[in-house]
Amino acid sequence: MSNEIETLSRLIAQASATLAKATTAAEILDAYNQADVSYSAAKKAIQMSKVKTAHDTVVASCRKVMGDALVIETRAQCRLADEYDAAQGRGEVKVRGNKSGKSNIPNENNTPTVEDIGLTSKQVHNARAVRDAEKAHPGGIRKAIEEKLAAGGEPTRADVTRIIKPPKPRAERAPKAVEREDKVAALRDAGLSVAEISNKVGLGQRAVSQALEHVDIRREAEAEIDPSTLSLTAQEKLAAAIRQHQRKLDAQFEQRVLDECRRRTDEIWLPHWKKQIDQAKELYARRRALMTKEVFNIIRRGLHPDSRNAISDKKLAEAFDAFMGLEKFLLNEKDSPTHFGDLPSSLAEWDKMRAKRPAKKSTAGVVSKR
């Protein structure tokens, strides 16, 4: 992991240097993209380190890289917004909202649009939102990221979004939107995926993801209770309430596991084995007897080691004959070929075949030699 940390640090240094030397919107956007790559790489490294149970210092280093990448991204967005507005002011980029589609420069209709310079309207909108938030609260984004790191948390773009556009209080939001968010949050808490929630509530996956993002922002924004600020009695009550709630959650989780096990048993495993048993029963019911029980017992007694010294030669011969009589039933045609010969199709052919047979020599009058 040390090599990965060094690589991430180099990526961040490169992105910072690119932004410092940037003089055009394209160079600023390049610095933003480099920071974005660093952020994604650091996030992936954290996920891998958790799987490998890496040391806490490795995770902390990756989180620091993520925080630095977010700071560079916000700085790049601020500069990008200023550069774009300045370009529009100079008439180098077409101003939105001109229904005629003509340039804001007189006698010239070929002014580049936002798409022509390699940007999108969404990128410009987000960049302006970050720039305006920084103007309203200088250093607010960096401070929030540093506080998140100091608390041992992982800085994310959702943290930046909450600073740029804080969520509305529940009282100010549409009741239907709040109800929808509560519903999808309850389904996610129950273990359903975004696709499963989408099918269950009849919303698109994008709408479900947005609703869940609002839920996460609202939950993280809720005030946390610091037990050290409470009285001893209140702390004891809080600890008891936490234990009680934890037991409730454990019971609910155990019940969900039991219900799922019962469902799988009733709907999957039992029908599967019932089908196998029914097929076996049908097969056994259609089997043909290749021998009688008496013949089976004769062969069994002949093979059993306990009867080796007590069974007679006659019984052994009977067992041998019974077993040999089953040869055509037990072996395939390859291992025990059957020769039927040519059968006559008429009495004339029968007589003709008999005539071809060599006659047996008579032994009458032959005196045996002594």
C-alpha positions as CSV (number, residue, x, y, z in Angstrom):
1,M,0.0,0.0,0.0
2,S,2.9,2.4,0.5
3,N,3.5,2.5,-3.2
4,E,-0.1,3.3,-3.9
5,I,0.0,6.2,-1.3
6,E,3.1,7.6,-3.1
7,T,1.3,7.4,-6.4
8,L,-1.7,9.1,-5.1
9,S,0.4,11.9,-3.6
10,R,2.1,12.4,-6.9
11,L,-1.2,12.6,-8.7
12,I,-2.4,15.3,-6.2
13,A,0.8,17.3,-6.6
14,Q,0.5,17.1,-10.3
15,A,-3.1,18.3,-10.3
16,S,-2.2,21.2,-7.9
17,A,0.7,22.2,-10.2
18,T,-1.5,22.0,-13.3
19,L,-4.0,24.3,-11.7
20,A,-1.4,26.7,-10.5
21,K,0.0,27.1,-14.1
22,A,-3.4,27.1,-15.8
23,T,-4.2,30.1,-17.9
24,T,-7.1,28.8,-20.0
25,A,-10.4,27.1,-19.3
26,A,-9.0,23.9,-21.0
27,E,-6.0,23.8,-18.6
28,I,-8.3,24.5,-15.6
29,L,-10.5,21.7,-16.7
30,D,-7.5,19.4,-17.1
31,A,-6.5,20.1,-13.5
32,Y,-10.1,19.3,-12.4
33,N,-10.0,16.0,-14.2
34,Q,-6.6,15.1,-12.6
35,A,-8.1,15.8,-9.2
36,D,-11.1,13.7,-10.1
37,V,-8.9,10.8,-11.0
38,S,-7.0,11.2,-7.7
39,Y,-10.2,11.3,-5.7
40,S,-11.6,8.1,-7.4
41,A,-8.2,6.3,-7.0
42,A,-8.1,7.2,-3.3
43,K,-11.6,6.0,-2.8
44,K,-10.9,2.7,-4.5
45,A,-7.7,2.3,-2.4
46,I,-9.8,2.8,0.8
47,Q,-12.2,0.1,-0.3
48,M,-9.3,-2.3,-1.0
49,S,-7.6,-1.5,2.2
50,K,-10.7,-2.3,4.2
51,V,-10.9,-5.7,2.5
52,K,-7.2,-6.3,3.3
53,T,-7.7,-4.9,6.9
54,A,-4.9,-2.4,6.3
55,H,-3.5,-0.2,9.0
56,D,-5.5,2.9,10.0
57,T,-2.7,5.2,8.8
58,V,-3.1,3.9,5.3
59,V,-6.8,4.7,5.3
60,A,-6.1,8.1,6.9
61,S,-3.6,8.8,4.1
62,C,-6.1,7.9,1.4
63,R,-8.8,10.1,3.0
64,K,-6.3,12.9,3.1
65,V,-5.8,12.5,-0.6
66,M,-9.5,12.5,-1.2
67,G,-9.8,15.8,0.8
68,D,-7.0,17.4,-1.2
69,A,-8.6,16.3,-4.4
70,L,-11.9,17.9,-3.4
71,V,-10.2,21.1,-2.5
72,I,-8.4,21.2,-5.9
73,E,-11.7,20.4,-7.6
74,T,-13.5,23.3,-5.9
75,R,-10.6,25.7,-6.7
76,A,-10.7,24.6,-10.3
77,Q,-14.5,25.1,-10.5
78,C,-14.2,28.6,-9.0
79,R,-11.6,29.6,-11.6
80,L,-13.6,27.9,-14.4
81,A,-16.7,29.9,-13.5
82,D,-14.8,33.2,-13.4
83,E,-13.1,32.4,-16.8
84,Y,-16.3,31.4,-18.4
85,D,-18.2,34.5,-17.2
86,A,-15.3,36.7,-18.3
87,A,-15.3,35.0,-21.7
88,Q,-19.0,35.7,-22.1
89,G,-18.4,39.3,-21.0
90,R,-15.8,39.6,-23.8
91,G,-18.2,38.1,-26.3
92,E,-16.1,35.0,-26.8
93,V,-18.8,32.6,-25.7
94,K,-22.5,32.8,-26.7
95,V,-24.9,33.9,-23.9
96,R,-27.7,31.5,-23.1
97,G,-31.2,32.7,-23.5
98,N,-30.8,34.4,-26.9
99,K,-33.8,33.0,-28.7
100,S,-32.6,34.3,-32.1
101,G,-29.4,32.2,-31.7
102,K,-27.4,35.3,-32.8
103,S,-24.2,36.3,-31.2
104,N,-24.0,39.0,-28.6
105,I,-21.4,40.6,-30.7
106,P,-22.9,42.8,-33.4
107,N,-22.6,41.6,-37.0
108,E,-21.3,38.2,-36.0
109,N,-23.3,35.0,-35.7
110,N,-20.5,32.4,-35.3
111,T,-19.7,32.9,-31.6
112,P,-18.8,29.6,-29.9
113,T,-21.4,28.0,-27.6
114,V,-20.6,26.3,-24.3
115,E,-20.4,22.9,-26.1
116,D,-18.1,24.3,-28.7
117,I,-15.4,25.0,-26.1
118,G,-15.6,21.5,-24.7
119,L,-17.9,22.1,-21.7
120,T,-21.4,21.3,-20.7
121,S,-24.1,23.5,-19.3
122,K,-24.1,21.3,-16.2
123,Q,-20.4,21.8,-15.6
124,V,-20.8,25.5,-15.9
125,H,-23.8,25.5,-13.5
126,N,-21.9,23.4,-10.9
127,A,-18.8,25.6,-11.2
128,R,-20.9,28.8,-10.6
129,A,-22.6,27.2,-7.6
130,V,-19.3,26.3,-6.0
131,R,-17.9,29.8,-6.8
132,D,-20.9,31.6,-5.4
133,A,-20.8,29.4,-2.2
134,E,-17.1,30.3,-1.8
135,K,-17.8,34.0,-2.2
136,A,-20.6,33.8,0.4
137,H,-18.4,31.8,2.9
138,P,-14.7,32.0,1.9
139,G,-12.9,28.9,2.8
140,G,-16.1,27.2,4.0
141,I,-15.6,24.1,1.8
142,R,-12.0,23.6,2.8
143,K,-12.9,24.0,6.5
144,A,-15.7,21.5,6.3
145,I,-13.3,18.9,4.6
146,E,-10.6,19.5,7.2
147,E,-13.2,19.1,10.0
148,K,-14.4,15.8,8.5
149,L,-10.8,14.5,8.3
150,A,-10.1,15.6,11.9
151,A,-13.1,13.6,13.0
152,G,-11.7,10.5,11.3
153,G,-14.4,10.6,8.5
154,E,-14.1,10.2,4.8
155,P,-14.7,13.5,2.9
156,T,-17.0,13.0,-0.1
157,R,-18.6,15.1,-2.8
158,A,-21.9,14.9,-0.8
159,D,-20.2,17.0,1.9
160,V,-19.4,19.7,-0.7
161,T,-22.9,19.5,-2.1
162,R,-24.4,20.1,1.4
163,I,-22.3,23.2,1.7
164,I,-23.2,24.5,-1.7
165,K,-26.9,23.7,-1.5
166,P,-28.0,22.8,2.0
167,P,-31.1,20.6,2.1
168,K,-34.4,22.3,2.9
169,P,-35.9,21.6,6.3
170,R,-38.6,18.9,6.2
171,A,-41.3,21.5,7.1
172,E,-40.5,23.5,4.0
173,R,-40.5,20.6,1.6
174,A,-43.5,19.1,-0.2
175,P,-45.2,16.4,1.9
176,K,-45.3,14.0,-1.0
177,A,-41.5,14.3,-1.5
178,V,-40.9,13.7,2.2
179,E,-43.2,10.7,2.2
180,R,-41.5,9.3,-0.9
181,E,-38.0,9.7,0.7
182,D,-39.2,8.1,3.9
183,K,-40.6,5.2,2.0
184,V,-37.4,4.5,-0.1
185,A,-35.3,5.0,3.0
186,A,-37.3,2.3,4.8
187,L,-36.9,-0.1,1.9
188,R,-33.1,0.5,1.7
189,D,-32.8,0.0,5.5
190,A,-34.6,-3.3,4.9
191,G,-31.8,-4.4,2.6
192,L,-33.3,-3.7,-0.8
193,S,-31.2,-2.5,-3.7
194,V,-31.9,0.6,-5.8
195,A,-33.3,-1.5,-8.6
196,E,-35.6,-3.4,-6.2
197,I,-36.8,-0.2,-4.6
198,S,-37.5,1.2,-8.1
199,N,-39.7,-1.7,-9.0
200,K,-41.5,-1.7,-5.7
201,V,-42.4,2.0,-5.5
202,G,-42.8,2.6,-9.3
203,L,-40.0,5.3,-9.6
204,G,-37.0,5.4,-11.9
205,Q,-33.7,4.3,-10.5
206,R,-32.4,7.9,-10.9
207,A,-35.3,9.3,-8.8
208,V,-34.7,6.7,-6.2
209,S,-31.0,7.5,-6.0
210,Q,-31.7,11.2,-5.6
211,A,-34.2,10.5,-2.9
212,L,-31.7,8.3,-1.0
213,E,-29.1,11.1,-1.4
214,H,-31.5,13.6,0.2
215,V,-32.1,11.1,3.0
216,D,-28.3,10.6,3.6
217,I,-27.8,14.4,3.7
218,R,-30.7,14.9,6.1
219,R,-29.5,12.1,8.4
220,E,-25.9,13.4,8.5
221,A,-27.2,16.9,9.1
222,E,-29.2,15.9,12.2
223,A,-27.6,17.0,15.4
224,E,-25.6,14.4,17.3
225,I,-25.9,14.0,21.0
226,D,-22.6,14.3,22.9
227,P,-23.1,12.0,26.0
228,S,-20.4,14.0,27.9
229,T,-22.6,17.1,27.9
230,L,-25.4,15.2,29.7
231,S,-25.8,14.6,33.4
232,L,-24.9,11.3,34.9
233,T,-28.6,10.3,35.1
234,A,-29.2,11.4,31.6
235,Q,-26.2,9.5,30.4
236,E,-27.4,6.3,32.1
237,K,-30.8,6.8,30.5
238,L,-29.2,7.4,27.1
239,A,-27.1,4.2,27.4
240,A,-30.1,2.2,28.4
241,A,-32.1,3.6,25.5
242,I,-29.2,2.7,23.1
243,R,-29.0,-0.8,24.4
244,Q,-32.8,-1.2,24.2
245,H,-32.8,0.1,20.6
246,Q,-29.9,-2.2,19.7
247,R,-31.7,-5.2,21.1
248,K,-34.7,-4.2,19.0
249,L,-32.6,-3.9,15.9
250,D,-30.9,-7.3,16.6
251,A,-34.3,-8.9,17.1
252,Q,-35.7,-7.4,13.9
253,F,-32.6,-8.5,11.9
254,E,-32.8,-12.0,13.4
255,Q,-36.5,-12.2,12.4
256,R,-35.7,-11.1,8.9
257,V,-33.1,-13.7,8.6
258,L,-35.5,-16.4,9.9
259,D,-38.2,-15.3,7.6
260,E,-35.8,-15.4,4.6
261,C,-34.6,-18.9,5.6
262,R,-38.2,-20.1,6.0
263,R,-39.1,-18.6,2.6
264,R,-36.2,-20.2,0.9
265,T,-37.0,-23.5,2.5
266,D,-40.7,-23.4,1.6
267,E,-40.2,-22.0,-1.9
268,I,-36.9,-23.5,-3.1
269,W,-35.4,-26.4,-1.1
270,L,-38.5,-28.4,-0.2
271,P,-40.1,-28.2,-3.7
272,H,-36.8,-29.2,-5.2
273,W,-36.4,-32.3,-3.1
274,K,-40.1,-33.2,-3.4
275,K,-39.6,-33.1,-7.2
276,Q,-36.6,-35.4,-6.9
277,I,-38.4,-37.8,-4.7
278,D,-41.4,-37.9,-7.0
279,Q,-39.2,-38.6,-10.0
280,A,-37.5,-41.4,-8.1
281,K,-40.9,-42.9,-7.1
282,E,-42.1,-42.8,-10.8
283,L,-38.8,-44.5,-11.9
284,Y,-39.1,-47.2,-9.3
285,A,-42.8,-47.8,-10.1
286,R,-41.9,-48.5,-13.8
287,R,-38.9,-50.8,-13.2
288,R,-38.9,-54.3,-14.7
289,A,-38.0,-57.4,-12.6
290,L,-35.0,-59.1,-14.2
291,M,-35.2,-62.0,-11.7
292,T,-37.4,-63.4,-9.1
293,K,-36.8,-63.0,-5.4
294,E,-35.9,-66.7,-5.1
295,V,-33.2,-66.3,-7.7
296,F,-32.0,-63.1,-6.0
297,N,-31.7,-65.0,-2.7
298,I,-29.8,-67.8,-4.3
299,I,-27.2,-65.5,-5.7
300,R,-27.0,-63.5,-2.5
301,R,-26.4,-66.6,-0.4
302,G,-23.7,-67.7,-2.9
303,L,-21.9,-64.4,-2.6
304,H,-22.2,-63.8,1.1
305,P,-18.9,-64.6,3.0
306,D,-20.7,-66.1,6.0
307,S,-22.1,-68.9,3.8
308,R,-18.7,-69.7,2.2
309,N,-18.1,-72.9,4.2
310,A,-21.7,-74.0,4.6
311,I,-23.2,-73.7,1.2
312,S,-23.3,-76.8,-1.0
313,D,-21.8,-77.2,-4.5
314,K,-25.3,-77.6,-5.8
315,K,-26.4,-74.3,-4.4
316,L,-23.3,-72.6,-5.8
317,A,-24.1,-74.1,-9.2
318,E,-27.6,-72.8,-9.0
319,A,-26.3,-69.4,-8.1
320,F,-23.9,-69.5,-11.0
321,D,-26.5,-70.6,-13.4
322,A,-28.9,-67.9,-12.2
323,F,-26.3,-65.3,-12.5
324,M,-25.2,-66.4,-16.0
325,G,-28.8,-66.4,-17.1
326,L,-28.9,-62.7,-16.4
327,E,-25.9,-61.9,-18.7
328,K,-28.0,-60.6,-21.6
329,F,-30.0,-58.4,-19.2
330,L,-27.0,-56.9,-17.3
331,L,-24.4,-56.4,-20.1
332,N,-24.7,-54.3,-23.2
333,E,-24.5,-55.7,-26.7
334,K,-20.9,-54.7,-27.1
335,D,-19.7,-56.7,-24.0
336,S,-22.0,-59.6,-24.7
337,P,-22.8,-59.8,-28.4
338,T,-25.8,-61.9,-29.6
339,H,-25.7,-64.0,-32.8
340,F,-29.1,-65.0,-34.1
341,G,-27.9,-66.5,-37.4
342,D,-30.0,-66.6,-40.6
343,L,-33.6,-67.8,-40.1
344,P,-35.5,-69.3,-43.1
345,S,-38.5,-67.4,-44.3
346,S,-40.4,-70.5,-45.6
347,L,-40.6,-74.3,-45.2
348,A,-38.8,-74.7,-48.5
349,E,-35.9,-72.7,-47.3
350,W,-35.9,-74.7,-44.1
351,D,-35.7,-78.0,-46.0
352,K,-33.0,-76.5,-48.2
353,M,-30.9,-75.5,-45.1
354,R,-31.4,-79.0,-43.6
355,A,-30.2,-80.5,-46.9
356,K,-27.0,-78.5,-46.7
357,R,-26.1,-79.8,-43.3
358,P,-23.5,-82.6,-43.3
359,A,-25.0,-85.9,-42.5
360,K,-24.0,-87.5,-39.2
361,K,-21.8,-90.5,-39.5
362,S,-23.4,-93.7,-38.4
363,T,-21.7,-95.7,-35.7
364,A,-23.5,-99.0,-36.5
365,G,-21.3,-102.0,-37.0
366,V,-18.2,-100.1,-35.9
367,V,-16.2,-102.1,-33.4
368,S,-14.4,-100.1,-30.9
369,K,-10.8,-100.6,-30.6
370,R,-9.7,-101.9,-27.3
